[in-house]
Amino acid sequence: MSIKHIILIAAFAGALYSCNTSKHFNRDTVNTDNLYGISATTDTATIANKPWRELFTETYLQKFIEEGLEHNPDLLVAVQRVHEAEAYLSQSKAALLPGIDIQGTDNYLRNPESIYPDGPREVNTYQLGLQASWEIDLWGKLRSSKRAAYANLLASDAGRKAVQTRLIANIAATYYNLVGLDAKMAITRQTVKNNIDLFETIKSLKESGKVTGAAVVQSEANRYATEVTIPDLEQQIRETENALCLLLGRTPGTIERGKIDEQALSSVLTTGVPAQLLDNRPDVMEAEFGVMSAFEATNNAHANFYPALTITASTGFAATDLSQLLDAKSFAANVIGGLTQPLFNKKLNITRLRVAQAQQEEALINFRNTLLNAGQEVHNALGSYEWSVKKIALRKLQLEALVKSVDFTKELLTYGSANYTEVLNAQTSLLSAQLSSVNDQLQQLNAVVSLYRALGGGWK
């Protein structure tokens, strides 16, 4: 091929390149009105923008979150997936460049005597050179692949952020559950102590003839009924410690911790506007990048219907005598330009396009569903926090009344104006309310954690 022909091919390729048929991705318009199930707000302040250190201020919890971010297996795997996506992106960029190979061959040929009666019988051909092949991206097929790889990289990074936000929330929730179990254990042990004191009191009253033996036996049984719950609490504490160790990438063991009353979270729960989920919540971002990747895959599938222009060039040395291989007379060069138009390939291109279009629609549906799920989680967390505040206020009043009830019934029992059953019922009701009070505190703490995660906090 002459230089003139090569220039003509290059000019033709440039003209076709300008006819690129790839479409550009435009962000999907989604309706986020009333996504949180509450009245519309224009305030863009959101706790999702608050760093996790400012939200979780307790020393032990901060230490555990730091440890989890460094050693949690799921997060480490997510980081490796980002590295994988970076490698694929690098490869997709290199696909736009020519491929170059070094070739060295020794070709032995023995000719049949019936066809070559005068020889040559045996021929050795030695070759050493370079070969380059370049597919000119006329229709944007390779660039679509590059953009799809870039979208996949962004999705992988968003996936890593989603793992991080979930990890921080899980560490906080597990830690709160652990200190909540400690509080329940302390309440239960104190109740057992109170029941023992009551048992001794009833025994004294029996000796003075104010109660019967049934009262003594019943109070003793009530003591053991409370005490028998302690092993279950101990098992729950061990399992929760082990669950936290797993999140931290540790082997099972004990966890040093504070108390539930030391846990303080912000009571100002700003949510911002629902549209901010598109840029704050990692799994929503990941789903949207999935739409982008699927869009570029459809572009790529469209481009397969158009002709492909490939230029192949080779240069090097060829000789039948190894000693003459690097001689200047052995130099050779070759340039081939080829244009290939798909005609009939067993519906491969049609199938590829239909699948890509279906996957693009699937990715769009998944994106919208992920956004709806995010809005639901925000709404649920807000409701949980609101209800916990009401329950804590009412529980405080209940506890005050029950403490008085226990004191009064004990005093009345001493003077014979109340029976032992009233005292036992009052103590049982107080224990139940105290344990429920711990659950109310946990609900409030976990509601803030859930809202923080639902809004996309923790990765910034």
C-alpha distance (Angstrom), angle and dihedral (degrees) to the residues before:
residue distance angle dihedral
M1 . . .
S2 3.82 . .
I3 3.79 126.4 .
K4 3.79 87.6 -110.0
H5 3.77 91.4 58.7
I6 3.79 92.7 47.1
I7 3.82 90.1 52.7
L8 3.80 90.3 49.9
I9 3.81 91.5 51.3
A10 3.79 91.5 48.5
A11 3.82 91.1 49.6
F12 3.80 90.4 48.6
A13 3.79 90.5 49.6
G14 3.80 90.6 50.6
A15 3.78 91.1 52.0
L16 3.80 91.9 50.3
Y17 3.82 90.6 44.8
S18 3.79 88.7 61.1
C19 3.82 88.1 56.8
N20 3.80 91.5 63.7
T21 3.81 108.2 162.3
S22 3.83 97.4 -162.2
K23 3.78 115.5 123.8
H24 3.78 121.3 -137.2
F25 3.78 119.2 -119.3
N26 3.79 115.8 -112.0
R27 3.78 119.7 -166.4
D28 3.78 111.4 -104.8
T29 3.78 115.5 -109.1
V30 3.79 109.0 -125.6
N31 3.77 128.4 -178.0
T32 3.79 110.7 -122.9
D33 3.80 96.7 171.3
N34 3.80 112.5 135.0
L35 3.81 89.1 -2.0
Y36 3.80 90.5 143.6
G37 3.79 92.7 47.0
I38 3.81 90.3 -120.1
S39 3.78 135.6 100.0
A40 3.78 114.7 -67.2
T41 3.80 115.8 -94.1
T42 3.78 132.4 -168.5
D43 3.81 95.1 -159.7
T44 3.81 107.5 114.5
A45 3.81 94.8 -168.4
T46 3.81 108.6 118.2
I47 3.79 134.7 170.7
A48 3.82 87.2 -132.8
N49 3.82 87.3 79.9
K50 3.81 91.4 55.4
P51 3.84 113.5 100.3
W52 3.78 112.2 -117.2
R53 3.82 91.8 -116.7
E54 3.79 89.6 63.0
L55 3.80 92.7 50.3
F56 3.80 99.0 41.9
T57 3.79 104.1 45.5
E58 3.82 101.4 160.7
T59 3.82 109.8 113.1
Y60 3.81 98.8 -133.3
L61 3.80 93.2 46.7
Q62 3.80 92.7 49.4
K63 3.80 89.7 51.9
F64 3.80 91.8 50.8
I65 3.80 93.4 48.6
E66 3.80 90.2 51.0
E67 3.80 90.3 50.0
G68 3.79 92.3 47.8
L69 3.80 92.9 50.6
E70 3.79 88.7 54.0
H71 3.80 102.2 41.3
N72 3.83 110.8 19.5
P73 3.85 107.9 124.8
D74 3.82 95.4 -143.9
L75 3.78 91.8 53.6
L76 3.80 92.0 46.5
V77 3.81 89.4 52.6
A78 3.82 90.3 49.5
V79 3.81 89.8 53.4
Q80 3.81 90.3 52.7
R81 3.80 89.9 51.7
V82 3.79 88.6 57.0
H83 3.82 88.8 53.0
E84 3.81 89.3 50.7
A85 3.82 90.9 51.9
E86 3.81 90.5 48.7
A87 3.81 89.5 54.0
Y88 3.81 92.1 50.6
L89 3.82 90.5 48.9
S90 3.80 90.6 51.9
Q91 3.80 89.6 50.4
S92 3.83 92.4 49.3
K93 3.82 90.2 52.9
A94 3.80 91.0 50.6
A95 3.83 90.1 52.7
L96 3.83 88.0 73.7
L97 3.82 90.0 62.5
P98 3.82 127.8 76.3
G99 3.77 117.5 -91.2
I100 3.82 113.1 -125.5
D101 3.79 125.6 -163.2
I102 3.80 132.3 -176.8
Q103 3.78 111.9 -138.5
G104 3.74 129.9 -164.6
T105 3.81 118.8 172.1
D106 3.77 140.4 171.7
N107 3.81 109.0 -160.9
Y108 3.82 117.6 -168.1
L109 3.81 117.2 -166.3
R110 3.84 129.0 -178.6
N111 3.81 112.3 -165.2
P112 3.82 120.5 -148.2
E113 3.81 114.5 -109.6
S114 3.83 91.5 -135.7
I115 3.80 90.5 64.5
Y116 3.79 99.8 31.4
P117 3.82 104.9 33.5
D118 3.81 91.1 161.9
G119 3.79 94.7 45.8
P120 2.80 160.6 -160.6
R121 3.79 91.8 -162.6
E122 3.79 100.4 178.3
V123 3.80 126.0 25.1
N124 3.81 127.6 -175.7
T125 3.82 116.7 -165.0
Y126 3.77 121.3 -169.5
Q127 3.80 122.2 -163.3
L128 3.79 133.4 -178.0
G129 3.79 123.7 172.5
L130 3.80 152.6 97.6
Q131 3.78 129.3 -77.8
A132 3.80 124.5 -164.8
S133 3.78 128.7 -171.9
W134 3.80 124.8 -172.8
E135 3.78 128.0 -176.7
I136 3.78 107.6 -156.9
D137 3.80 108.7 -137.9
L138 3.81 96.6 -129.5
W139 3.78 98.6 159.1
G140 3.79 101.2 30.0
K141 3.81 95.5 -102.6
L142 3.78 94.7 136.0
R143 3.80 92.9 40.0
S144 3.81 89.6 52.5
S145 3.78 88.5 53.1
K146 3.80 89.5 50.6
R147 3.80 92.5 49.9
A148 3.82 90.1 47.1
A149 3.80 89.4 52.1
Y150 3.80 89.8 49.6
A151 3.82 90.5 50.7
N152 3.80 89.0 49.8
L153 3.79 89.5 52.0
L154 3.79 90.8 51.8
A155 3.81 89.7 47.0
S156 3.81 91.0 50.5
D157 3.79 91.1 50.4
A158 3.81 90.3 47.9
G159 3.80 87.5 49.3
R160 3.79 89.3 54.3
K161 3.79 89.7 51.1
A162 3.82 89.9 49.3
V163 3.80 90.2 53.2
Q164 3.81 89.2 49.2
T165 3.82 94.9 50.6
R166 3.81 90.5 46.5
L167 3.81 91.3 47.3
I168 3.81 93.8 51.7
A169 3.81 90.6 48.0
N170 3.81 92.3 47.5
I171 3.81 93.0 48.8
A172 3.81 91.3 49.5
A173 3.82 93.8 45.4
T174 3.81 92.6 47.2
Y175 3.81 91.7 47.5
Y176 3.80 91.4 49.6
N177 3.78 90.2 49.1
L178 3.80 89.2 51.8
V179 3.82 95.4 51.7
G180 3.81 87.5 43.6
L181 3.79 90.0 56.7
D182 3.81 88.9 49.5
A183 3.79 88.8 54.5
K184 3.81 91.3 49.4
M185 3.80 89.7 49.0
A186 3.81 91.4 51.9
I187 3.82 91.2 49.0
T188 3.79 92.1 47.9
R189 3.80 93.9 48.8
Q190 3.79 90.9 48.9
T191 3.80 89.9 49.1
V192 3.82 90.3 51.7
K193 3.81 88.9 51.4
N194 3.81 90.2 49.7
N195 3.80 90.3 48.5
I196 3.81 90.7 52.3
D197 3.80 89.5 51.6
L198 3.80 89.7 48.9
F199 3.79 90.5 48.9
E200 3.80 90.4 54.0
T201 3.81 90.3 47.5
I202 3.81 92.6 51.3
K203 3.81 90.4 48.1
S204 3.80 88.9 55.3
L205 3.79 90.9 47.4
K206 3.81 90.3 51.7
E207 3.81 90.7 53.5
S208 3.77 88.3 54.1
G209 3.80 90.4 48.1
K210 3.81 96.7 -115.3
V211 3.86 95.1 118.5
T212 3.77 135.3 24.3
G213 3.78 130.7 -115.5
A214 3.78 88.9 -100.4
A215 3.80 89.5 66.7
V216 3.80 90.6 53.8
V217 3.80 93.1 50.0
Q218 3.79 92.5 44.6
S219 3.80 93.4 51.2
E220 3.80 90.2 48.5
A221 3.80 91.1 50.9
N222 3.81 90.0 49.1
R223 3.79 89.5 54.0
Y224 3.81 92.2 54.1
A225 3.80 92.1 43.2
T226 3.80 87.9 62.5
E227 3.80 95.9 38.8
V228 3.80 93.2 52.7
T229 3.81 90.0 65.7
I230 3.83 91.3 63.4
P231 3.86 96.0 79.4
D232 3.81 89.4 52.6
L233 3.79 90.2 51.6
E234 3.80 90.5 48.0
Q235 3.81 89.8 52.7
Q236 3.80 91.6 48.5
I237 3.81 90.2 50.2
R238 3.81 91.3 51.0
E239 3.81 92.6 48.2
T240 3.80 91.8 47.5
E241 3.82 91.3 49.4
N242 3.80 89.1 51.3
A243 3.81 91.3 47.8
L244 3.79 89.7 53.5
C245 3.82 90.8 47.2
L246 3.80 89.3 54.2
L247 3.81 91.1 52.5
L248 3.82 88.4 50.9
G249 3.80 93.3 48.7
R250 3.82 91.4 -113.7
T251 3.76 133.1 133.4
P252 3.85 114.3 -106.9
G253 3.78 115.5 -74.1
T254 3.78 146.9 117.4
I255 3.79 122.0 -51.5
E256 3.79 124.3 -140.3
R257 3.79 108.9 -137.1
G258 3.79 149.3 156.9
K259 3.81 130.9 -121.2
I260 3.76 131.7 -80.3
D261 3.81 92.3 -115.6
E262 3.81 89.1 59.9
Q263 3.80 92.8 60.9
A264 3.80 110.6 100.6
L265 3.79 125.3 176.8
S266 3.76 131.2 177.6
S267 3.78 114.6 -87.0
V268 3.83 91.3 -158.4
L269 3.81 100.7 91.4
T270 3.80 105.3 -174.5
T271 3.80 114.1 -178.8
G272 3.79 103.0 -178.0
V273 3.80 118.7 -151.0
P274 3.83 120.9 -40.4
A275 3.82 92.7 -117.7
Q276 3.82 88.3 68.0
L277 3.81 88.9 72.1
L278 3.81 87.2 75.8
D279 3.80 90.1 66.8
N280 3.81 101.8 25.1
R281 3.79 108.7 43.3
P282 3.82 110.7 72.5
D283 3.81 99.1 -152.6
V284 3.82 89.9 52.0
M285 3.80 89.5 50.2
E286 3.80 90.4 47.0
A287 3.81 91.0 52.2
E288 3.80 91.5 49.2
F289 3.80 92.0 50.3
G290 3.81 85.7 51.0
V291 3.81 87.7 59.2
M292 3.81 89.6 50.6
S293 3.80 91.9 50.4
A294 3.81 92.0 48.4
F295 3.83 90.1 48.6
E296 3.81 91.0 55.2
A297 3.81 90.5 46.3
T298 3.81 87.5 57.3
N299 3.81 89.7 50.2
N300 3.78 88.7 51.9
A301 3.80 91.5 50.1
H302 3.82 90.9 51.3
A303 3.81 91.0 51.6
N304 3.81 91.7 57.7
F305 3.83 89.3 71.6
Y306 3.82 91.6 64.8
P307 3.80 128.9 76.2
A308 3.79 119.5 -85.9
L309 3.80 119.7 -137.5
T310 3.78 115.4 -152.2
I311 3.80 127.5 180.0
T312 3.78 117.3 -162.3
A313 3.77 123.3 -173.2
S314 3.75 131.9 178.2
T315 3.78 133.9 -178.7
G316 3.77 135.9 172.4
F317 3.78 144.0 93.3
A318 3.80 130.9 -51.3
A319 3.82 128.8 -178.0
T320 3.77 141.6 151.9
D321 3.78 90.6 -135.2
L322 3.79 117.7 60.1
S323 3.83 91.2 -146.7
Q324 3.83 90.3 60.1
L325 3.85 95.8 45.8
L326 3.81 95.6 102.7
D327 3.81 94.6 40.1
A328 3.81 114.9 122.0
K329 3.80 89.7 -121.9
S330 3.81 89.6 61.3
F331 3.81 93.2 61.8
A332 3.81 116.0 118.6
A333 3.82 136.6 172.8
N334 3.76 135.5 -169.7
V335 3.82 134.9 -174.2
I336 3.80 124.0 -172.1
G337 3.79 126.2 -176.1
G338 3.81 116.8 -166.3
L339 3.78 133.9 -177.2
T340 3.80 115.6 -162.5
Q341 3.79 122.4 -169.2
P342 3.83 117.1 -169.8
L343 3.80 109.7 -123.1
F344 3.78 110.5 160.4
N345 3.79 121.3 -2.8
K346 3.81 103.5 153.8
K347 3.84 94.3 -86.6
L348 3.80 91.4 -63.2
N349 3.81 94.9 137.9
I350 3.81 93.9 42.8
T351 3.79 91.2 49.8
R352 3.81 91.5 46.6
L353 3.80 90.6 52.3
R354 3.81 95.2 46.9
V355 3.78 91.7 48.4
A356 3.82 91.4 47.8
Q357 3.81 91.6 50.2
A358 3.81 91.6 48.8
Q359 3.81 91.3 48.0
Q360 3.79 90.4 49.5
E361 3.81 91.1 53.6
E362 3.81 89.6 45.3
A363 3.82 90.5 52.6
L364 3.81 90.5 49.9
I365 3.81 92.1 50.8
N366 3.81 89.9 48.1
F367 3.81 90.7 50.6
R368 3.80 93.0 52.1
N369 3.80 91.6 45.4
T370 3.82 91.4 49.8
L371 3.80 89.1 52.5
L372 3.81 91.8 49.6
N373 3.80 90.5 49.1
A374 3.81 90.2 50.8
G375 3.79 91.1 52.5
Q376 3.80 90.8 49.2
E377 3.81 91.4 52.0
V378 3.81 91.2 50.9
H379 3.80 91.1 49.8
N380 3.81 92.2 47.9
A381 3.81 93.0 48.6
L382 3.80 92.2 50.0
G383 3.80 90.3 50.2
S384 3.80 92.8 47.2
Y385 3.81 91.4 52.3
E386 3.79 93.3 46.6
W387 3.81 92.5 49.9
S388 3.81 92.9 45.8
V389 3.81 90.2 55.6
K390 3.80 90.5 53.4
K391 3.81 92.5 45.5
I392 3.81 92.9 49.6
A393 3.79 91.3 52.9
L394 3.81 92.7 48.4
R395 3.81 92.8 42.2
K396 3.79 90.2 55.7
L397 3.78 89.8 57.8
Q398 3.79 91.2 45.5
L399 3.81 92.3 51.8
E400 3.78 92.5 49.0
A401 3.81 90.1 52.8
L402 3.81 93.7 45.7
V403 3.81 93.4 49.7
K404 3.79 88.4 53.7
S405 3.81 89.7 46.1
V406 3.82 92.1 54.5
D407 3.81 92.3 46.7
F408 3.79 93.2 47.4
T409 3.82 95.8 46.4
K410 3.82 91.1 48.5
E411 3.78 90.5 51.6
L412 3.80 91.9 45.7
L413 3.80 90.3 48.6
T414 3.79 90.1 56.9
Y415 3.79 91.2 54.5
G416 3.81 93.7 41.7
S417 3.80 95.9 -112.2
A418 3.83 93.8 115.2
N419 3.77 133.1 38.5
Y420 3.80 127.0 -126.4
T421 3.83 92.3 -106.6
E422 3.81 91.0 65.1
V423 3.78 90.7 52.1
L424 3.80 93.3 48.2
N425 3.80 91.7 47.8
A426 3.79 91.1 49.7
Q427 3.81 92.2 50.8
T428 3.82 92.1 46.3
S429 3.80 90.7 50.6
L430 3.80 91.1 48.7
L431 3.82 92.3 50.8
S432 3.80 91.3 49.6
A433 3.80 92.0 49.1
Q434 3.82 92.4 47.7
L435 3.80 91.8 51.9
S436 3.80 89.8 46.5
S437 3.79 89.0 51.1
V438 3.80 88.9 59.4
N439 3.82 89.2 50.2
D440 3.81 89.2 52.1
Q441 3.81 90.4 54.0
L442 3.80 90.8 48.0
Q443 3.80 90.9 49.6
Q444 3.79 90.7 54.0
L445 3.80 93.8 46.9
N446 3.80 93.3 46.1
A447 3.81 91.5 46.2
V448 3.81 90.0 59.9
V449 3.83 90.6 46.3
S450 3.81 91.3 48.5
L451 3.80 92.3 48.8
Y452 3.81 91.4 48.5
R453 3.80 90.6 52.6
A454 3.83 93.9 40.8
L455 3.80 90.8 55.6
G456 3.81 91.2 48.5
G457 3.78 100.4 -103.5
G458 3.78 125.3 156.3
W459 3.81 105.8 52.3
K460 3.81 100.8 74.7
